[in-house]
Amino acid sequence: MSIEALLARARPEIRALAPYSSARMESGPAAIHLDANENPLEAPGLAGRGLNRYPDPQPAALVQRLAELYGVAAERLLIGRGSDEAIDLLTRAFCTAGVDSVLISPPTFGMYAVCARVQGAHVLEVPLDARLGFALDADAVSEAIRVQRPKLVYVCTPNNPTGGAASVAAVEAILAAATGIALVVVDEAYAEYAEGPSWATRLAEFPQLAVLRTLSKAWGLAGARLGCLLAAPEIIALLRRIMAPYPLPSPSVEAALRALDPDGQLIARERIRAARMQRDALAHALDRLPGVRRVWPSEANFLAFEVDDADRLWQWLRAAGIVVRNIGRYPGMAGCLRVSVGTPRENARFLDAVAEGLRVFAA
Ligand SMILES: *Cc1c(COP(=O)(O)O)cnc(C)c1O
């Protein structure tokens, strides 16, 4: 499929839009900047940080660093305020209110449907197959793409909240079905904790593929709000038309450059390795507790597990000062809680509290 066929699926008024042109976009660096109505003086106590100036919309140093990290050309990368912003931009660029739809496979990350509903787009649901360990139902998704022609198809892998990864064959089948119809958005928020290569390595092969990555999880920067969309350069250019002119706060960009410097990357890789081991140890320990019905296999930094009385256990943990996510309202996840992998101490306290709670409930 050519990228033109896919671009033709974007909203016509967005394709025709003349983007807002900010002062910083129109000028390069200069000795004296009197073009953006900024304050020439820095705020008290914050001298030397340049916070009185509007930031670079897409700072080249960070774009370069992230492009290297994800193995893509810089023109294929858009940095946003978390991958949440990319989800919102894609929805607004492709979906006409009341007309278009997006396809999701629940139980999955809530933001896909929230952004769709805010935009007035329909949400098509093709549930994961609970009998097959919440595997993607690639045949049903492909059929829905052909019949209902959604604009966006979300594949979350590893999936939140179930923790499992989609098979390569399933995503390839969905990509084939989406040719000329939909952009397939593969959300890899937890990819660092999983086995196997990123779908970013296959972008050149599939113009209808987009990949979401984030610094919020494995990179420990949830508070900086930085995430990426990796896609065809034409898609990136389209979204930049509707993006806020200065989306990336300079302290966040500075923090990311530090976290992603060579030392930071070494430390992050070691922490990811440790988190994966702690996840597996936690899964094993939970699985052996009487009253835990099952622990879903996870390739992420969290575990979904099922117990006899999830609401009561949630309350029990809350009273012990430990909050986990009650995911029982997700389709197919009745009786389930989701716990993030914490520090070894936090995990041990969590396990003790679960064991004690389940003992008390059984008595
Ligand atoms: C946490 C998470 C994200 C990250 O969102 P940010 O806006 O980048 O913080 C994206 N997708 C999924 C599935 C997540 O669980």
PDBQT file of the ligand as one rigid body, heavy atoms in Angstrom, charges set to zero:
ROOT
HETATM    1  C1  LIG A 401       1.345   3.535  30.532  1.00  0.00    +0.000 C 
HETATM    2  C2  LIG A 401       0.874   3.322  29.142  1.00  0.00    +0.000 A 
HETATM    3  C3  LIG A 401       1.155   4.251  28.140  1.00  0.00    +0.000 A 
HETATM    4  C4  LIG A 401       2.008   5.442  28.433  1.00  0.00    +0.000 C 
HETATM    5  O1  LIG A 401       1.349   6.612  28.332  1.00  0.00    +0.000 OA
HETATM    6  P1  LIG A 401       2.200   7.957  28.469  1.00  0.00    +0.000 P 
HETATM    7  O2  LIG A 401       1.215   8.962  28.048  1.00  0.00    +0.000 OA
HETATM    8  O3  LIG A 401       3.353   7.827  27.526  1.00  0.00    +0.000 OA
HETATM    9  O4  LIG A 401       2.637   8.076  29.886  1.00  0.00    +0.000 OA
HETATM   10  C5  LIG A 401       0.745   3.994  26.851  1.00  0.00    +0.000 A 
HETATM   11  N1  LIG A 401       0.083   2.867  26.549  1.00  0.00    +0.000 NA
HETATM   12  C6  LIG A 401      -0.193   1.947  27.480  1.00  0.00    +0.000 A 
HETATM   13  C7  LIG A 401      -0.854   0.689  27.092  1.00  0.00    +0.000 C 
HETATM   14  C8  LIG A 401       0.178   2.153  28.801  1.00  0.00    +0.000 A 
HETATM   15  O5  LIG A 401      -0.131   1.235  29.722  1.00  0.00    +0.000 OA
ENDROOT
TORSDOF 0
